[in-house]
Each structure stands twice: as structure tokens, then as C-alpha cells.
Amino acid sequence: MWRKAAEQDHVIAQYNLGTIYHQGISVPQDFSESYKWERKAAERGFPLAEFCLGEHYKFGDGVALDYSEALNWFLKSAQ
């Protein structure tokens, strides 16, 4: 259900699908797949997804550890 809506560019579905992959809810945990979907939502200005990208970069989940990039996404989400 979430995947179909996410593929149709529904921003909340993209964020939710990213969360599902990040937490491994009914799917194998996959930080790269989580990042992919949360990035799509973040690029559309969804604040929760922007915050999650900050977490990805802060902990190196699915991306290279990058505190500067983490800070950029945290600040963006706060705006």
C-alpha cells in the first residue's frame, strides 16, 4: 500500500515507507532504501523527512557519516 502511493509521489507515503524500511517493520531493515524514500519526501519540503535525513547523516545509516550535512538537514527541518 505505502509503496504504490510513494511511487505515485505522495509525500507522506514516501516518508512513511522510508520509516518502515528504517525500522524494519514487516520488511528487512534497509537503511539505503529508507534514505531513498525519505530523501524524496525531504526534497519536497516535508519537515519530518528532512529531520530523518539529518539522522541518516548523523549516524551514517545508508549514507556516509557527515555531520555538516546532518546539520544542514536539521536546520532545514526546523525552518
N, CA, C and O atoms as a Tripos MOL2 file, in Angstrom:
@<TRIPOS>MOLECULE
protein
  316   315    79     0     0
PROTEIN
NO_CHARGES

@<TRIPOS>ATOM
      1 N           0.8090   -1.1910    0.0000 N.3       1 MET1
      2 CA          0.0000    0.0000    0.0000 C.3       1 MET1
      3 C           0.8630    1.2710    0.0000 C.2       1 MET1
      4 O           0.6620    2.1600   -0.8270 O.2       1 MET1
      5 N           1.8150    1.3490    0.9240 N.am      2 TRP2
      6 CA          2.6570    2.5500    1.0050 C.3       2 TRP2
      7 C           3.5040    2.7060   -0.2470 C.2       2 TRP2
      8 O           3.6770    3.8140   -0.7540 O.2       2 TRP2
      9 N           4.0360    1.5810   -0.7490 N.am      3 ARG3
     10 CA          4.9290    1.6580   -1.9060 C.3       3 ARG3
     11 C           4.2070    2.2460   -3.1190 C.2       3 ARG3
     12 O           4.7470    3.1150   -3.8040 O.2       3 ARG3
     13 N           3.0010    1.7790   -3.3790 N.am      4 LYS4
     14 CA          2.2570    2.2710   -4.5460 C.3       4 LYS4
     15 C           2.0260    3.7790   -4.4380 C.2       4 LYS4
     16 O           2.2400    4.5170   -5.4000 O.2       4 LYS4
     17 N           1.5930    4.2230   -3.2750 N.am      5 ALA5
     18 CA          1.3580    5.6540   -3.0690 C.3       5 ALA5
     19 C           2.6750    6.4360   -3.1540 C.2       5 ALA5
     20 O           2.7080    7.5290   -3.7200 O.2       5 ALA5
     21 N           3.7480    5.8890   -2.6000 N.am      6 ALA6
     22 CA          5.0520    6.5630   -2.6470 C.3       6 ALA6
     23 C           5.5420    6.6930   -4.0870 C.2       6 ALA6
     24 O           6.0890    7.7250   -4.4740 O.2       6 ALA6
     25 N           5.3410    5.6420   -4.8730 N.am      7 GLU7
     26 CA          5.7500    5.6780   -6.2770 C.3       7 GLU7
     27 C           4.9180    6.6730   -7.0760 C.2       7 GLU7
     28 O           5.3500    7.1420   -8.1290 O.2       7 GLU7
     29 N           3.7290    6.9960   -6.5790 N.am      8 GLN8
     30 CA          2.8760    7.9890   -7.2330 C.3       8 GLN8
     31 C           3.1140    9.3900   -6.6780 C.2       8 GLN8
     32 O           2.2970   10.2910   -6.8670 O.2       8 GLN8
     33 N           4.2430    9.5630   -5.9930 N.am      9 ASP9
     34 CA          4.6930   10.8680   -5.4810 C.3       9 ASP9
     35 C           3.8790   11.4200   -4.3200 C.2       9 ASP9
     36 O           3.8170   12.6360   -4.1430 O.2       9 ASP9
     37 N           3.2630   10.5730   -3.5390 N.am     10 HIS10
     38 CA          2.5580   11.0260   -2.3410 C.3      10 HIS10
     39 C           3.6080   11.2110   -1.2410 C.2      10 HIS10
     40 O           4.2090   10.2400   -0.7810 O.2      10 HIS10
     41 N           3.8220   12.4420   -0.8300 N.am     11 VAL11
     42 CA          4.9300   12.7810    0.0560 C.3      11 VAL11
     43 C           4.8440   12.0720    1.4120 C.2      11 VAL11
     44 O           5.8640   11.6120    1.9250 O.2      11 VAL11
     45 N           3.6700   11.9780    1.9900 N.am     12 ILE12
     46 CA          3.5460   11.3150    3.2920 C.3      12 ILE12
     47 C           3.8180    9.8230    3.1460 C.2      12 ILE12
     48 O           4.4280    9.2170    4.0280 O.2      12 ILE12
     49 N           3.3770    9.2290    2.0520 N.am     13 ALA13
     50 CA          3.6570    7.8140    1.8020 C.3      13 ALA13
     51 C           5.1550    7.5900    1.6200 C.2      13 ALA13
     52 O           5.6860    6.5730    2.0690 O.2      13 ALA13
     53 N           5.8370    8.5190    0.9720 N.am     14 GLN14
     54 CA          7.2890    8.3990    0.8060 C.3      14 GLN14
     55 C           7.9840    8.4250    2.1680 C.2      14 GLN14
     56 O           8.8680    7.6140    2.4430 O.2      14 GLN14
     57 N           7.5740    9.3570    3.0020 N.am     15 TYR15
     58 CA          8.1380    9.4300    4.3500 C.3      15 TYR15
     59 C           7.8370    8.1490    5.1370 C.2      15 TYR15
     60 O           8.7280    7.5790    5.7670 O.2      15 TYR15
     61 N           6.5830    7.7030    5.0980 N.am     16 ASN16
     62 CA          6.2010    6.5040    5.8490 C.3      16 ASN16
     63 C           6.9370    5.2670    5.3580 C.2      16 ASN16
     64 O           7.3580    4.4350    6.1620 O.2      16 ASN16
     65 N           7.0960    5.1390    4.0500 N.am     17 LEU17
     66 CA          7.8140    3.9870    3.5090 C.3      17 LEU17
     67 C           9.2750    4.0130    3.9620 C.2      17 LEU17
     68 O           9.8510    2.9770    4.2940 O.2      17 LEU17
     69 N           9.8610    5.2040    3.9720 N.am     18 GLY18
     70 CA         11.2270    5.3300    4.4790 C.3      18 GLY18
     71 C          11.3270    4.9000    5.9280 C.2      18 GLY18
     72 O          12.2840    4.2280    6.3130 O.2      18 GLY18
     73 N          10.3560    5.2770    6.7280 N.am     19 THR19
     74 CA         10.3280    4.8950    8.1430 C.3      19 THR19
     75 C          10.1660    3.3900    8.3030 C.2      19 THR19
     76 O          10.8040    2.7760    9.1580 O.2      19 THR19
     77 N           9.3120    2.8040    7.4780 N.am     20 ILE20
     78 CA          9.0990    1.3540    7.5240 C.3      20 ILE20
     79 C          10.4180    0.6210    7.2630 C.2      20 ILE20
     80 O          10.7540   -0.3250    7.9760 O.2      20 ILE20
     81 N          11.1630    1.0540    6.2450 N.am     21 TYR21
     82 CA         12.4510    0.4220    5.9480 C.3      21 TYR21
     83 C          13.4820    0.7040    7.0410 C.2      21 TYR21
     84 O          14.2950   -0.1600    7.3680 O.2      21 TYR21
     85 N          13.4460    1.8980    7.5960 N.am     22 HIS22
     86 CA         14.4190    2.2400    8.6350 C.3      22 HIS22
     87 C          14.2330    1.3750    9.8770 C.2      22 HIS22
     88 O          15.2060    0.9350   10.4900 O.2      22 HIS22
     89 N          12.9860    1.1380   10.2390 N.am     23 GLN23
     90 CA         12.6960    0.3620   11.4450 C.3      23 GLN23
     91 C          12.5460   -1.1270   11.1780 C.2      23 GLN23
     92 O          12.4990   -1.9210   12.1170 O.2      23 GLN23
     93 N          12.4690   -1.5180    9.9050 N.am     24 GLY24
     94 CA         12.3030   -2.9270    9.5770 C.3      24 GLY24
     95 C          10.9300   -3.4540    9.9580 C.2      24 GLY24
     96 O          10.8080   -4.5650   10.4750 O.2      24 GLY24
     97 N           9.9010   -2.6630    9.7030 N.am     25 ILE25
     98 CA          8.5290   -3.0550   10.0350 C.3      25 ILE25
     99 C           7.9670   -3.8860    8.8810 C.2      25 ILE25
    100 O           7.6710   -3.3460    7.8160 O.2      25 ILE25
    101 N           7.8200   -5.1750    9.0850 N.am     26 SER26
    102 CA          7.2840   -6.1200    8.0870 C.3      26 SER26
    103 C           8.1500   -6.2410    6.8350 C.2      26 SER26
    104 O           7.7380   -6.8710    5.8620 O.2      26 SER26
    105 N           9.3270   -5.6540    6.8480 N.am     27 VAL27
    106 CA         10.3080   -5.7810    5.7660 C.3      27 VAL27
    107 C          11.6840   -5.8680    6.4250 C.2      27 VAL27
    108 O          11.8460   -5.4400    7.5680 O.2      27 VAL27
    109 N          12.6720   -6.4140    5.7230 N.am     28 PRO28
    110 CA         14.0270   -6.3770    6.2950 C.3      28 PRO28
    111 C          14.4910   -4.9240    6.4560 C.2      28 PRO28
    112 O          14.2450   -4.0900    5.5840 O.2      28 PRO28
    113 N          15.1520   -4.6320    7.5560 N.am     29 GLN29
    114 CA         15.6680   -3.2820    7.7790 C.3      29 GLN29
    115 C          16.6590   -2.9440    6.6670 C.2      29 GLN29
    116 O          17.5670   -3.7230    6.3790 O.2      29 GLN29
    117 N          16.4820   -1.7900    6.0530 N.am     30 ASP30
    118 CA         17.3170   -1.3900    4.9190 C.3      30 ASP30
    119 C          17.4920    0.1260    4.9570 C.2      30 ASP30
    120 O          16.6190    0.8760    4.5190 O.2      30 ASP30
    121 N          18.6360    0.5650    5.4910 N.am     31 PHE31
    122 CA         18.8830    1.9960    5.6430 C.3      31 PHE31
    123 C          19.0080    2.7110    4.2960 C.2      31 PHE31
    124 O          18.6110    3.8700    4.1780 O.2      31 PHE31
    125 N          19.5470    2.0460    3.2910 N.am     32 SER32
    126 CA         19.6760    2.6760    1.9720 C.3      32 SER32
    127 C          18.3070    2.9250    1.3510 C.2      32 SER32
    128 O          18.0660    3.9870    0.7760 O.2      32 SER32
    129 N          17.4190    1.9560    1.4660 N.am     33 GLU33
    130 CA         16.0630    2.1140    0.9390 C.3      33 GLU33
    131 C          15.3060    3.1750    1.7480 C.2      33 GLU33
    132 O          14.5340    3.9580    1.1950 O.2      33 GLU33
    133 N          15.5370    3.1860    3.0440 N.am     34 SER34
    134 CA         14.9380    4.1940    3.9050 C.3      34 SER34
    135 C          15.3760    5.5890    3.4600 C.2      34 SER34
    136 O          14.5530    6.4900    3.3000 O.2      34 SER34
    137 N          16.6670    5.7480    3.2660 N.am     35 TYR35
    138 CA         17.2100    7.0350    2.8410 C.3      35 TYR35
    139 C          16.5910    7.4630    1.5110 C.2      35 TYR35
    140 O          16.2050    8.6200    1.3470 O.2      35 TYR35
    141 N          16.4990    6.5410    0.5750 N.am     36 LYS36
    142 CA         15.9570    6.8470   -0.7560 C.3      36 LYS36
    143 C          14.5650    7.4640   -0.6620 C.2      36 LYS36
    144 O          14.2940    8.4840   -1.2960 O.2      36 LYS36
    145 N          13.6860    6.8540    0.1210 N.am     37 TRP37
    146 CA         12.3050    7.3410    0.1980 C.3      37 TRP37
    147 C          12.1940    8.5960    1.0450 C.2      37 TRP37
    148 O          11.4340    9.5040    0.7080 O.2      37 TRP37
    149 N          12.9380    8.6590    2.1350 N.am     38 GLU38
    150 CA         12.8910    9.8620    2.9660 C.3      38 GLU38
    151 C          13.5020   11.0480    2.2290 C.2      38 GLU38
    152 O          13.0690   12.1840    2.4250 O.2      38 GLU38
    153 N          14.4880   10.8040    1.3950 N.am     39 ARG39
    154 CA         15.1070   11.8700    0.5980 C.3      39 ARG39
    155 C          14.0780   12.4710   -0.3690 C.2      39 ARG39
    156 O          13.9940   13.6880   -0.5270 O.2      39 ARG39
    157 N          13.3020   11.5950   -1.0070 N.am     40 LYS40
    158 CA         12.2650   12.0760   -1.9270 C.3      40 LYS40
    159 C          11.2910   13.0100   -1.2020 C.2      40 LYS40
    160 O          10.9380   14.0700   -1.7180 O.2      40 LYS40
    161 N          10.8660   12.6100   -0.0110 N.am     41 ALA41
    162 CA          9.9290   13.4360    0.7630 C.3      41 ALA41
    163 C          10.6020   14.7220    1.2390 C.2      41 ALA41
    164 O           9.9830   15.7850    1.2300 O.2      41 ALA41
    165 N          11.8550   14.6320    1.6510 N.am     42 ALA42
    166 CA         12.5840   15.8110    2.1320 C.3      42 ALA42
    167 C          12.7850   16.8250    1.0190 C.2      42 ALA42
    168 O          12.6690   18.0290    1.2460 O.2      42 ALA42
    169 N          13.0820   16.3510   -0.1700 N.am     43 GLU43
    170 CA         13.2800   17.2600   -1.2990 C.3      43 GLU43
    171 C          12.0010   17.9970   -1.6680 C.2      43 GLU43
    172 O          12.0420   19.0210   -2.3500 O.2      43 GLU43
    173 N          10.8800   17.4810   -1.2220 N.am     44 ARG44
    174 CA          9.5930   18.1460   -1.4580 C.3      44 ARG44
    175 C           9.1920   19.0050   -0.2630 C.2      44 ARG44
    176 O           8.0850   19.5420   -0.2200 O.2      44 ARG44
    177 N          10.1060   19.1340    0.7180 N.am     45 GLY45
    178 CA          9.8870   20.0490    1.8320 C.3      45 GLY45
    179 C           9.1290   19.4820    3.0140 C.2      45 GLY45
    180 O           8.5870   20.2440    3.8140 O.2      45 GLY45
    181 N           9.0760   18.1530    3.1480 N.am     46 PHE46
    182 CA          8.3690   17.5450    4.2760 C.3      46 PHE46
    183 C           9.2950   17.5480    5.4990 C.2      46 PHE46
    184 O          10.2870   16.8190    5.5150 O.2      46 PHE46
    185 N           8.9880   18.3560    6.5260 N.am     47 PRO47
    186 CA          9.9150   18.5640    7.6510 C.3      47 PRO47
    187 C          10.3360   17.2910    8.3930 C.2      47 PRO47
    188 O          11.5030   17.1690    8.7670 O.2      47 PRO47
    189 N           9.4320   16.3490    8.6150 N.am     48 LEU48
    190 CA          9.8220   15.1180    9.3120 C.3      48 LEU48
    191 C          10.8580   14.3340    8.5100 C.2      48 LEU48
    192 O          11.7810   13.7490    9.0770 O.2      48 LEU48
    193 N          10.6980   14.3260    7.2000 N.am     49 ALA49
    194 CA         11.6670   13.6400    6.3450 C.3      49 ALA49
    195 C          13.0050   14.3760    6.3610 C.2      49 ALA49
    196 O          14.0590   13.7410    6.3510 O.2      49 ALA49
    197 N          12.9720   15.7000    6.3850 N.am     50 GLU50
    198 CA         14.2160   16.4710    6.4680 C.3      50 GLU50
    199 C          14.9600   16.1280    7.7560 C.2      50 GLU50
    200 O          16.1790   15.9560    7.7520 O.2      50 GLU50
    201 N          14.2200   16.0320    8.8490 N.am     51 PHE51
    202 CA         14.8400   15.6620   10.1270 C.3      51 PHE51
    203 C          15.4480   14.2620   10.0360 C.2      51 PHE51
    204 O          16.5600   14.0300   10.5120 O.2      51 PHE51
    205 N          14.7170   13.3370    9.4250 N.am     52 CYS52
    206 CA         15.2190   11.9630    9.3010 C.3      52 CYS52
    207 C          16.4970   11.9050    8.4720 C.2      52 CYS52
    208 O          17.3920   11.1120    8.7660 O.2      52 CYS52
    209 N          16.5880   12.7360    7.4440 N.am     53 LEU53
    210 CA         17.8310   12.7710    6.6730 C.3      53 LEU53
    211 C          18.9850   13.2410    7.5460 C.2      53 LEU53
    212 O          20.1030   12.7370    7.4400 O.2      53 LEU53
    213 N          18.7050   14.2050    8.4060 N.am     54 GLY54
    214 CA         19.7260   14.6290    9.3620 C.3      54 GLY54
    215 C          20.1980   13.4600   10.2110 C.2      54 GLY54
    216 O          21.3920   13.3150   10.4740 O.2      54 GLY54
    217 N          19.2580   12.6290   10.6380 N.am     55 GLU55
    218 CA         19.6110   11.4430   11.4300 C.3      55 GLU55
    219 C          20.4290   10.4500   10.6010 C.2      55 GLU55
    220 O          21.3830    9.8630   11.1120 O.2      55 GLU55
    221 N          20.0740   10.2580    9.3420 N.am     56 HIS56
    222 CA         20.8420    9.3600    8.4690 C.3      56 HIS56
    223 C          22.3020    9.8030    8.4160 C.2      56 HIS56
    224 O          23.2170    8.9950    8.5760 O.2      56 HIS56
    225 N          22.5050   11.1040    8.1870 N.am     57 TYR57
    226 CA         23.8770   11.6110    8.0870 C.3      57 TYR57
    227 C          24.5800   11.6300    9.4400 C.2      57 TYR57
    228 O          25.7910   11.4190    9.5080 O.2      57 TYR57
    229 N          23.8510   11.8750   10.4990 N.am     58 LYS58
    230 CA         24.4360   11.9100   11.8450 C.3      58 LYS58
    231 C          24.9890   10.5520   12.2590 C.2      58 LYS58
    232 O          26.0390   10.4620   12.8940 O.2      58 LYS58
    233 N          24.2620    9.4900   11.8880 N.am     59 PHE59
    234 CA         24.6630    8.1390   12.3030 C.3      59 PHE59
    235 C          25.2880    7.3150   11.1770 C.2      59 PHE59
    236 O          25.7790    6.2130   11.4240 O.2      59 PHE59
    237 N          25.2800    7.8280    9.9520 N.am     60 GLY60
    238 CA         25.8300    7.0780    8.8290 C.3      60 GLY60
    239 C          24.9460    5.9130    8.4180 C.2      60 GLY60
    240 O          25.4480    4.8870    7.9600 O.2      60 GLY60
    241 N          23.6410    6.0570    8.5750 N.am     61 ASP61
    242 CA         22.6960    5.0000    8.2050 C.3      61 ASP61
    243 C          22.3200    5.1120    6.7310 C.2      61 ASP61
    244 O          21.5050    5.9560    6.3560 O.2      61 ASP61
    245 N          22.9140    4.2610    5.8990 N.am     62 GLY62
    246 CA         22.5960    4.2660    4.4740 C.3      62 GLY62
    247 C          23.3560    5.3020    3.6710 C.2      62 GLY62
    248 O          23.2580    5.3310    2.4450 O.2      62 GLY62
    249 N          24.1100    6.1500    4.3470 N.am     63 VAL63
    250 CA         24.9340    7.1810    3.6970 C.3      63 VAL63
    251 C          26.2310    7.3140    4.4960 C.2      63 VAL63
    252 O          26.3570    6.7860    5.6010 O.2      63 VAL63
    253 N          27.1760    8.0240    3.9170 N.am     64 ALA64
    254 CA         28.4170    8.2830    4.6330 C.3      64 ALA64
    255 C          28.1510    9.2360    5.8080 C.2      64 ALA64
    256 O          27.3770   10.1850    5.6780 O.2      64 ALA64
    257 N          28.7780    8.9840    6.9210 N.am     65 LEU65
    258 CA         28.6820    9.8470    8.0960 C.3      65 LEU65
    259 C          29.1280   11.2570    7.6990 C.2      65 LEU65
    260 O          30.2180   11.4310    7.1540 O.2      65 LEU65
    261 N          28.2960   12.2570    7.9670 N.am     66 ASP66
    262 CA         28.6090   13.6230    7.5510 C.3      66 ASP66
    263 C          27.8580   14.5900    8.4640 C.2      66 ASP66
    264 O          26.6800   14.8730    8.2480 O.2      66 ASP66
    265 N          28.5500   15.0920    9.4840 N.am     67 TYR67
    266 CA         27.9170   15.9650   10.4630 C.3      67 TYR67
    267 C          27.4720   17.2970    9.8560 C.2      67 TYR67
    268 O          26.4530   17.8580   10.2590 O.2      67 TYR67
    269 N          28.2260   17.7880    8.9010 N.am     68 SER68
    270 CA         27.8570   19.0440    8.2510 C.3      68 SER68
    271 C          26.5400   18.8900    7.4870 C.2      68 SER68
    272 O          25.6610   19.7490    7.5640 O.2      68 SER68
    273 N          26.4190   17.7950    6.7560 N.am     69 GLU69
    274 CA         25.1770   17.5360    6.0140 C.3      69 GLU69
    275 C          24.0280   17.2770    6.9860 C.2      69 GLU69
    276 O          22.8960   17.6910    6.7380 O.2      69 GLU69
    277 N          24.3210   16.5960    8.0870 N.am     70 ALA70
    278 CA         23.2920   16.3660    9.1070 C.3      70 ALA70
    279 C          22.7700   17.6970    9.6310 C.2      70 ALA70
    280 O          21.5590   17.8980    9.7320 O.2      70 ALA70
    281 N          23.6770   18.5970    9.9600 N.am     71 LEU71
    282 CA         23.2790   19.9080   10.4740 C.3      71 LEU71
    283 C          22.4270   20.6610    9.4520 C.2      71 LEU71
    284 O          21.4320   21.2880    9.8150 O.2      71 LEU71
    285 N          22.8120   20.6010    8.1870 N.am     72 ASN72
    286 CA         22.0240   21.2710    7.1350 C.3      72 ASN72
    287 C          20.5940   20.7710    7.1220 C.2      72 ASN72
    288 O          19.6640   21.5720    7.0290 O.2      72 ASN72
    289 N          20.3970   19.4620    7.2130 N.am     73 TRP73
    290 CA         19.0500   18.9010    7.1760 C.3      73 TRP73
    291 C          18.2920   19.2090    8.4590 C.2      73 TRP73
    292 O          17.0880   19.4610    8.4100 O.2      73 TRP73
    293 N          18.9670   19.1970    9.6080 N.am     74 PHE74
    294 CA         18.2960   19.5410   10.8670 C.3      74 PHE74
    295 C          17.8190   20.9830   10.8290 C.2      74 PHE74
    296 O          16.6960   21.2750   11.2410 O.2      74 PHE74
    297 N          18.6510   21.8810   10.3430 N.am     75 LEU75
    298 CA         18.2610   23.2870   10.2560 C.3      75 LEU75
    299 C          17.1090   23.4860    9.2750 C.2      75 LEU75
    300 O          16.1880   24.2620    9.5290 O.2      75 LEU75
    301 N          17.1750   22.7790    8.1610 N.am     76 LYS76
    302 CA         16.0910   22.8670    7.1870 C.3      76 LYS76
    303 C          14.7740   22.4030    7.7920 C.2      76 LYS76
    304 O          13.7310   23.0170    7.5680 O.2      76 LYS76
    305 N          14.8230   21.3250    8.5530 N.am     77 SER77
    306 CA         13.5930   20.7970    9.1580 C.3      77 SER77
    307 C          13.0440   21.7590   10.2130 C.2      77 SER77
    308 O          11.8330   21.8200   10.4230 O.2      77 SER77
    309 N          13.9110   22.4980   10.8650 N.am     78 ALA78
    310 CA         13.4830   23.4310   11.9070 C.3      78 ALA78
    311 C          12.8080   24.6750   11.3190 C.2      78 ALA78
    312 O          12.0180   25.3340   11.9940 O.2      78 ALA78
    313 N          13.1200   24.9860   10.0800 N.am     79 GLN79
    314 CA         12.5330   26.1650    9.4400 C.3      79 GLN79
    315 C          11.1040   25.8600    9.1170 C.2      79 GLN79
    316 O          10.4000   26.7090    8.5690 O.2      79 GLN79
@<TRIPOS>BOND
     1     1     2 1
     2     2     3 1
     3     3     4 2
     4     3     5 am
     5     5     6 1
     6     6     7 1
     7     7     8 2
     8     7     9 am
     9     9    10 1
    10    10    11 1
    11    11    12 2
    12    11    13 am
    13    13    14 1
    14    14    15 1
    15    15    16 2
    16    15    17 am
    17    17    18 1
    18    18    19 1
    19    19    20 2
    20    19    21 am
    21    21    22 1
    22    22    23 1
    23    23    24 2
    24    23    25 am
    25    25    26 1
    26    26    27 1
    27    27    28 2
    28    27    29 am
    29    29    30 1
    30    30    31 1
    31    31    32 2
    32    31    33 am
    33    33    34 1
    34    34    35 1
    35    35    36 2
    36    35    37 am
    37    37    38 1
    38    38    39 1
    39    39    40 2
    40    39    41 am
    41    41    42 1
    42    42    43 1
    43    43    44 2
    44    43    45 am
    45    45    46 1
    46    46    47 1
    47    47    48 2
    48    47    49 am
    49    49    50 1
    50    50    51 1
    51    51    52 2
    52    51    53 am
    53    53    54 1
    54    54    55 1
    55    55    56 2
    56    55    57 am
    57    57    58 1
    58    58    59 1
    59    59    60 2
    60    59    61 am
    61    61    62 1
    62    62    63 1
    63    63    64 2
    64    63    65 am
    65    65    66 1
    66    66    67 1
    67    67    68 2
    68    67    69 am
    69    69    70 1
    70    70    71 1
    71    71    72 2
    72    71    73 am
    73    73    74 1
    74    74    75 1
    75    75    76 2
    76    75    77 am
    77    77    78 1
    78    78    79 1
    79    79    80 2
    80    79    81 am
    81    81    82 1
    82    82    83 1
    83    83    84 2
    84    83    85 am
    85    85    86 1
    86    86    87 1
    87    87    88 2
    88    87    89 am
    89    89    90 1
    90    90    91 1
    91    91    92 2
    92    91    93 am
    93    93    94 1
    94    94    95 1
    95    95    96 2
    96    95    97 am
    97    97    98 1
    98    98    99 1
    99    99   100 2
   100    99   101 am
   101   101   102 1
   102   102   103 1
   103   103   104 2
   104   103   105 am
   105   105   106 1
   106   106   107 1
   107   107   108 2
   108   107   109 am
   109   109   110 1
   110   110   111 1
   111   111   112 2
   112   111   113 am
   113   113   114 1
   114   114   115 1
   115   115   116 2
   116   115   117 am
   117   117   118 1
   118   118   119 1
   119   119   120 2
   120   119   121 am
   121   121   122 1
   122   122   123 1
   123   123   124 2
   124   123   125 am
   125   125   126 1
   126   126   127 1
   127   127   128 2
   128   127   129 am
   129   129   130 1
   130   130   131 1
   131   131   132 2
   132   131   133 am
   133   133   134 1
   134   134   135 1
   135   135   136 2
   136   135   137 am
   137   137   138 1
   138   138   139 1
   139   139   140 2
   140   139   141 am
   141   141   142 1
   142   142   143 1
   143   143   144 2
   144   143   145 am
   145   145   146 1
   146   146   147 1
   147   147   148 2
   148   147   149 am
   149   149   150 1
   150   150   151 1
   151   151   152 2
   152   151   153 am
   153   153   154 1
   154   154   155 1
   155   155   156 2
   156   155   157 am
   157   157   158 1
   158   158   159 1
   159   159   160 2
   160   159   161 am
   161   161   162 1
   162   162   163 1
   163   163   164 2
   164   163   165 am
   165   165   166 1
   166   166   167 1
   167   167   168 2
   168   167   169 am
   169   169   170 1
   170   170   171 1
   171   171   172 2
   172   171   173 am
   173   173   174 1
   174   174   175 1
   175   175   176 2
   176   175   177 am
   177   177   178 1
   178   178   179 1
   179   179   180 2
   180   179   181 am
   181   181   182 1
   182   182   183 1
   183   183   184 2
   184   183   185 am
   185   185   186 1
   186   186   187 1
   187   187   188 2
   188   187   189 am
   189   189   190 1
   190   190   191 1
   191   191   192 2
   192   191   193 am
   193   193   194 1
   194   194   195 1
   195   195   196 2
   196   195   197 am
   197   197   198 1
   198   198   199 1
   199   199   200 2
   200   199   201 am
   201   201   202 1
   202   202   203 1
   203   203   204 2
   204   203   205 am
   205   205   206 1
   206   206   207 1
   207   207   208 2
   208   207   209 am
   209   209   210 1
   210   210   211 1
   211   211   212 2
   212   211   213 am
   213   213   214 1
   214   214   215 1
   215   215   216 2
   216   215   217 am
   217   217   218 1
   218   218   219 1
   219   219   220 2
   220   219   221 am
   221   221   222 1
   222   222   223 1
   223   223   224 2
   224   223   225 am
   225   225   226 1
   226   226   227 1
   227   227   228 2
   228   227   229 am
   229   229   230 1
   230   230   231 1
   231   231   232 2
   232   231   233 am
   233   233   234 1
   234   234   235 1
   235   235   236 2
   236   235   237 am
   237   237   238 1
   238   238   239 1
   239   239   240 2
   240   239   241 am
   241   241   242 1
   242   242   243 1
   243   243   244 2
   244   243   245 am
   245   245   246 1
   246   246   247 1
   247   247   248 2
   248   247   249 am
   249   249   250 1
   250   250   251 1
   251   251   252 2
   252   251   253 am
   253   253   254 1
   254   254   255 1
   255   255   256 2
   256   255   257 am
   257   257   258 1
   258   258   259 1
   259   259   260 2
   260   259   261 am
   261   261   262 1
   262   262   263 1
   263   263   264 2
   264   263   265 am
   265   265   266 1
   266   266   267 1
   267   267   268 2
   268   267   269 am
   269   269   270 1
   270   270   271 1
   271   271   272 2
   272   271   273 am
   273   273   274 1
   274   274   275 1
   275   275   276 2
   276   275   277 am
   277   277   278 1
   278   278   279 1
   279   279   280 2
   280   279   281 am
   281   281   282 1
   282   282   283 1
   283   283   284 2
   284   283   285 am
   285   285   286 1
   286   286   287 1
   287   287   288 2
   288   287   289 am
   289   289   290 1
   290   290   291 1
   291   291   292 2
   292   291   293 am
   293   293   294 1
   294   294   295 1
   295   295   296 2
   296   295   297 am
   297   297   298 1
   298   298   299 1
   299   299   300 2
   300   299   301 am
   301   301   302 1
   302   302   303 1
   303   303   304 2
   304   303   305 am
   305   305   306 1
   306   306   307 1
   307   307   308 2
   308   307   309 am
   309   309   310 1
   310   310   311 1
   311   311   312 2
   312   311   313 am
   313   313   314 1
   314   314   315 1
   315   315   316 2
@<TRIPOS>SUBSTRUCTURE
     1 MET1         2 RESIDUE 1 A MET
     2 TRP2         6 RESIDUE 1 A TRP
     3 ARG3        10 RESIDUE 1 A ARG
     4 LYS4        14 RESIDUE 1 A LYS
     5 ALA5        18 RESIDUE 1 A ALA
     6 ALA6        22 RESIDUE 1 A ALA
     7 GLU7        26 RESIDUE 1 A GLU
     8 GLN8        30 RESIDUE 1 A GLN
     9 ASP9        34 RESIDUE 1 A ASP
    10 HIS10       38 RESIDUE 1 A HIS
    11 VAL11       42 RESIDUE 1 A VAL
    12 ILE12       46 RESIDUE 1 A ILE
    13 ALA13       50 RESIDUE 1 A ALA
    14 GLN14       54 RESIDUE 1 A GLN
    15 TYR15       58 RESIDUE 1 A TYR
    16 ASN16       62 RESIDUE 1 A ASN
    17 LEU17       66 RESIDUE 1 A LEU
    18 GLY18       70 RESIDUE 1 A GLY
    19 THR19       74 RESIDUE 1 A THR
    20 ILE20       78 RESIDUE 1 A ILE
    21 TYR21       82 RESIDUE 1 A TYR
    22 HIS22       86 RESIDUE 1 A HIS
    23 GLN23       90 RESIDUE 1 A GLN
    24 GLY24       94 RESIDUE 1 A GLY
    25 ILE25       98 RESIDUE 1 A ILE
    26 SER26      102 RESIDUE 1 A SER
    27 VAL27      106 RESIDUE 1 A VAL
    28 PRO28      110 RESIDUE 1 A PRO
    29 GLN29      114 RESIDUE 1 A GLN
    30 ASP30      118 RESIDUE 1 A ASP
    31 PHE31      122 RESIDUE 1 A PHE
    32 SER32      126 RESIDUE 1 A SER
    33 GLU33      130 RESIDUE 1 A GLU
    34 SER34      134 RESIDUE 1 A SER
    35 TYR35      138 RESIDUE 1 A TYR
    36 LYS36      142 RESIDUE 1 A LYS
    37 TRP37      146 RESIDUE 1 A TRP
    38 GLU38      150 RESIDUE 1 A GLU
    39 ARG39      154 RESIDUE 1 A ARG
    40 LYS40      158 RESIDUE 1 A LYS
    41 ALA41      162 RESIDUE 1 A ALA
    42 ALA42      166 RESIDUE 1 A ALA
    43 GLU43      170 RESIDUE 1 A GLU
    44 ARG44      174 RESIDUE 1 A ARG
    45 GLY45      178 RESIDUE 1 A GLY
    46 PHE46      182 RESIDUE 1 A PHE
    47 PRO47      186 RESIDUE 1 A PRO
    48 LEU48      190 RESIDUE 1 A LEU
    49 ALA49      194 RESIDUE 1 A ALA
    50 GLU50      198 RESIDUE 1 A GLU
    51 PHE51      202 RESIDUE 1 A PHE
    52 CYS52      206 RESIDUE 1 A CYS
    53 LEU53      210 RESIDUE 1 A LEU
    54 GLY54      214 RESIDUE 1 A GLY
    55 GLU55      218 RESIDUE 1 A GLU
    56 HIS56      222 RESIDUE 1 A HIS
    57 TYR57      226 RESIDUE 1 A TYR
    58 LYS58      230 RESIDUE 1 A LYS
    59 PHE59      234 RESIDUE 1 A PHE
    60 GLY60      238 RESIDUE 1 A GLY
    61 ASP61      242 RESIDUE 1 A ASP
    62 GLY62      246 RESIDUE 1 A GLY
    63 VAL63      250 RESIDUE 1 A VAL
    64 ALA64      254 RESIDUE 1 A ALA
    65 LEU65      258 RESIDUE 1 A LEU
    66 ASP66      262 RESIDUE 1 A ASP
    67 TYR67      266 RESIDUE 1 A TYR
    68 SER68      270 RESIDUE 1 A SER
    69 GLU69      274 RESIDUE 1 A GLU
    70 ALA70      278 RESIDUE 1 A ALA
    71 LEU71      282 RESIDUE 1 A LEU
    72 ASN72      286 RESIDUE 1 A ASN
    73 TRP73      290 RESIDUE 1 A TRP
    74 PHE74      294 RESIDUE 1 A PHE
    75 LEU75      298 RESIDUE 1 A LEU
    76 LYS76      302 RESIDUE 1 A LYS
    77 SER77      306 RESIDUE 1 A SER
    78 ALA78      310 RESIDUE 1 A ALA
    79 GLN79      314 RESIDUE 1 A GLN
